[in-house]
């Protein structure tokens, strides 16, 4: 058995460590000895990603846990459609605000996508019918975040998975998820015989805006909505999608997770995805392991630097969200390369990802939360469900699993057919 095969079996063991009656825990309760840890919870975001990437195994125990995760999060939905950031596994108490009591926006969209995925693989239409009113309510809550009717969501600072990071207003990752949530909800509407036109129209509009405004070129000067273009013109053409845009400026940093997801979810075409891939290769984004999630990291003294980066010493350069290495994004990186036809690079990245997941602080195969950008040493909590699930999906993708490939890549021509 080679390292990649061993990692696959170890990843399934880690997934089983995270099974609880309420759904997937963020990390293994057995190994998290901090009773006050909010990792001892079913997180909307983390559990949804674990659902997406573990369902192709068609393992009854994991499938039941996937369903429980969805039910736990939606059971705590507010009257207005807001979903909790997480639900404490021991007490069942929901938490709606994160750091600074800011609501998480991305978890709600990941949950919509997860329900669609659950139906795709299980065919459980009864469950979708039961969930539909709650799904529709959450879609309304999300739609209200488009406060100026521009087509994109206006996102508060630090309100997605980068919950200690200065991204706000039109955040690339969240707009991609908004596209995908509308696409998935439209498909669920079709399944149940409901009209889906508004959601398909919205998805097409979101995709067009992302391609026009987050990929600036001098030609964008003709678009009155591209309010940063005069500055962009003096800087040249981009080689990746911008991380964020506000009425007052934009960020040239490369959000690797969002750029990879943009191709896997059919927002950008293969030509742009190839250009992104070349740029990421040039900066060795997957060294020492796949993959650093931000380039370049924010340095002290730069305008984007925030004092809260020093909370628990998390966001120093090369740490955590500030350019750290995240295995769950590494799994997407493997699939990104495979979808671009770079099979050799994808195989090598999977092998490197297996090495990263094998490394641990106390023992082998800890599937840690993240790793240091320079040393590659594991950091954060061990035995993370989404780290294990992402490896599983990457492994199955390279094995040609049709369910994983269907979830991970839709072509430019057919993604809204």
N, C-alpha and C positions, 0 to 999 in steps of 0.2 A: 504494500500500500504506500503510495507516494504522499508527500506532505499535504497536497491539496485534498486528496481523498480523506486523509485522517482529519483534516480541519473540518470537512463537511460533517463527519460523524460527531466530532466534538461540538460543533455548532448546534446540532440537534439536541445533544445532551444539555447544553446551556439553555436552549429554549425550554426544555422540560423543567429546568431549575426555576424558571420564571412563571410557571403555571400556578395560578391561584384561583379560588372560587369566583373572584371578581374580574378576572382577566389577567393579561400579562403584566407582571410587575416590571418596573424600569430596569431593575437589576435583581439578582438573586437575593431573596430575603434571608436565606441561610447564611450568606456571606456578608451581608450588610449588618453589622452589629450596632449601628447607631440607631437607637429607637426613635429618635426625632428626625431621621432622614426622610426627606420627601421623595426619595427614590423608592421608598417602600409604598408605592402608590401605582395605580393604573393611570398613566398619563395619556391624554387624548392624542398627542403627537406621537409619542414613543410607541404606544400600543397599536396605533393605526398603521405605522410603518412595519411593525412586527407582524401584524395581520396580513398586510400586502405581500410580504416576502416569505411568510411561513405557509400560507394556504396552499401553494403549489405542491407541497409535500403530501397533501391529501391524507394527513395523519388525523384520525378521529379525535384524539385527545387535544391536539393543537388546534384543530378546527373548532372544537367546542370552546376552547379558551378564547379563540378569536371572536366568536359570537358573544361570549360573556364580556369581553372588553368593550365591544360596541354597545351592548346593553347597559353596562355600568356607566359609561360616559353620557349616553343619551337619557338615562334615568334621572340624571342631575341637571338636565336642561332647564333653563329659566323660562318664564312665561314669554319673554321676548326672543327666545331662540338661542341665547348665549350658552355655550357649552363650557364646562369647567376646564381649567388647565389640567387638573388631575383629581382623582378620588382616592383618599387614604384607604388602604386595603384593610387595615384593622378596624377602623371606626366607621368607614363608609362615608365620611364627611368630605364634601367637595370643596375645592379651592378654585376660585374664579380669577384671582389675580396672582401674578408672579412677583418678581422683584419690583419693588416700588408700587405694588398693587396694580400693575398694568395687566390688562387682559391679554391672553394669548390669542392671536388671530389665526395662525397657521393650523393649530390643532383642529379647529372646526372644519377647515377645508380638507385636511388629511382624513378626517372621519367620514366625510361625504364620499371621498374616493375609496375608502376602505369598505364601506357598505356596498358600493358598486362592485368592488372586487370580490367581496364575499358572495354576492349573487352570481357573478360570472363563473366562479369555480364550483359553488355548491348547487346552483340552480334553485335555491330556496326562495321562491317567489312569495310564499306566505310571509316570510320574515320581512321582505321588502315592503309588502303591503302594510304590515303592522308599523314599520318604521317610517313610512312615507310622510305622515303629517309632521313628525319631528324633523325629518330631513328638510322638508319645505320651510319649516319655521326657522331653521338655522340658515338656510339660503336667504331668507328675508333679512335676517340679522346681518349677514355678510353684505348683502346688497346695500344696506343702510350705511355701510362704511365708505361707499362712494358718495361722499358728502356734497360734491359739486357736479355730479352727473357727467363726469368726464369719461367714464368707462372703466377706470382703474380704482382700486381701493386706496383710501388715504389712511396709512398705517401709523399708529403711534410709535414712538421710539422704543426699541427693545421689546417688541411685542410678538416676536416669533421665536424660533429655536435659538437665535442669537439674543438671549434675554439679558445680556450684559454688554450690549454693543450699540453704537450710535447709528442706527439705520432707521429712517422714518420717511413718511409720506408715500411716494411711489417706490416701493422696495421690490426689486426684481423677483426674488424668490416668491414673495407673496402674490405677485401678479400672475406668475406662472401657475401657482396653485389655484388661483381664482379662475383662470382659464380652464384648468383641468377639472375643477369642481363643477363648473357649468357644463362641461362636456359629459362628465359622468352622470350628473343629475338629469341631463337631457336623455341619456340612454335609459336611465331608470324610469323616466316618464313614459318613454316608448314601451318599455316592458309592461307597464301597468295601464297602457291605453290613454295616457294623459297627453295633452298638447305640450310639445317641447320646443316650439319655435323661438320663444323668447330666450331660452337658454342657449340654443344653437347660435342665434344671432349675437348674443352677448359674447359667447366664446370666440366667434370669428372676429368681433370687434376688438376684443382684448388682444388676440394674437396679432392683429394688424398694428395696433398701437405699440405693442412691445417691439415688433420688428422695425417700426418707423422711428420710435423715440429712444429706445435703449441701444440701438445700433447706429449711432450717428455717423453721417457722412456729409460732405459739402452739399450734396444734392438735397439734404433735408432742409436747407435754407429756404426752400420753396414752401415748406409746411409751416403755416402760422402757429401750429400747436407745439412745434419744436423750439421751445423758448430758450434753450441753451445753445442753439446752433451757431450763433455768431461767435461765441467763445470757442466752440468745437472747431470751427473752420480754421482757426489759427493753430490748432493742435494736430490736425491730421485725421486720418481714418482710424476707427476702432478695429480691434481684432477679437473682440469679445463683447458681450452685452454688459452695459454699465450696471453697477451694483444698486444704484438708487438715483432718483431724480426728484428734486423739490422745486418749488417756484423760485428759489433763490440760488440754486446751483445744482451740482451733481457730483457723484463720486466716480473717479476713474479706477478705483480698485476693482479687482476681478473676484467676484463671488463664484468660486469654483463649483460649489454645490448647485447653485442656480443655473449656471451656464451648462453644466452637464444635464441637469433635469430639463432644460429648455429643449434639447434635442430628443431626449428619451420620451418626452411627452408631446412631441410634434409641434412645438412652438416655432422652431427655426428649421430651416432645410439643411440638407447634408453639406452643401457648399459652405454655409456659415459654420456648421459644426466642425468641419474639417479645418477651417481657419482657426477656430478656437483651439482645437486639438494641437495644431502646430505650435501655437503660442505657448500652450501649457507644457508641451514637450521642451520648448526652448528654455523655459525657466525651471525645468526639472521639478514640476509640481508634485510628482510622485516619488521624490527622493527625500529621506531614505525609504519611506514606505508610502503607499497610496492611502490618503492623498491630503495635502495641505488645503484647508478650506478657504483661504483668503490670500491674495497676492496683490501688492506687498503688504506685510504686516504694518500696523500703525505703530510708529515710534514715539517715545516721550518727546514732548515739545511740538509735535505736529498739530495742526488745527483740530484734527479729529480725536486727538487723545483726550480721554476722560479720566477724572480722578477715580471713578468707580471701577476702572480697570484693575485697581489694586485690591479690590475685595477678594479676600482669600488668595491673593496673588494670582488670580486666574488668568487675566488677559494681558500679561506681559507679552512682548513680541515673541511669536512662535509658540504661544500657549493658547489652549482652549479655542475660543472663537477667533482670536487674533492670529490666525495663521497656523493653528495646531493641526495635527493629523487626526482625522476621524475615520475609524474603520467602516462605519455605516455609509459614509460618502465614498470610501474606497471601493465598496461593492458596486456602487453605481458607476464609478470610473471604469471598472472592468467591463461592465455591460455597454457603456458608452463606446469604448474602443471596439468591442465586438460588433456593435451596430454599424460602425464605420468601416467594417471589413478588415480591421487590424487584428487579425486572429493571434499572431505571434505576440504582439504587445499585450493583448488581453490575457493570454496564457501566462505571460511573465508577471503581469500585475496581480493575477489571482495567486500565484506562488508567493509573491511578496506580501500580499494581504494575509495569506496563511501564516507566514512567519511572524507578522505583527500580532495576529490573534493568538499565536502560540506563546508569545512572550508574556510574562506576568511578573507581578511584584513578589508574590508568595509561592506561586506554582505555575506550571505550564497551562496553556489554554484558558487564560482568564478572559479573553474577548473583552478587553478593557474599553472604557468609554472613549478615550482619546490618547494621543501620544505626543511627546515633545517634538517640535518640528526639526530640531537639529540632531538630537540624540536618538530619536525614535523610541525612547523608553516609555512604557505605558504609564498613563496618568488617569486620575479620576476613579470612578467606581468600577470594580471588576464584574464580570459575568453579566454584561449588558445584553438585554434581549434584542435590541435593534442591531447591535454589532453582529450578533450571531445570525440573525435573520437575513441581514444584507449579504453576509457571506454565502448563506444557503442559496439565495436568489442568484448571486453571481455564478456560483458553481453550476447550478442547474441551467442557467442561460448558456454557458459554454458547453453543456451536455446536450443542448438543443431542445430543452424543455419548452413546449409550445405555450404553456400557460405563462411562464415567466417572460418569454419573448413577446407575447401579446401585451402584457402589462407594461413592458419597458420601452417599447418602440412602436410608434405609429408614424408612417411616412408623411412627408409634407403634403402629398397629393390626396391621401385618404383619411387623414386624421379627423376631418369634419365631413366626410362623405355621408 
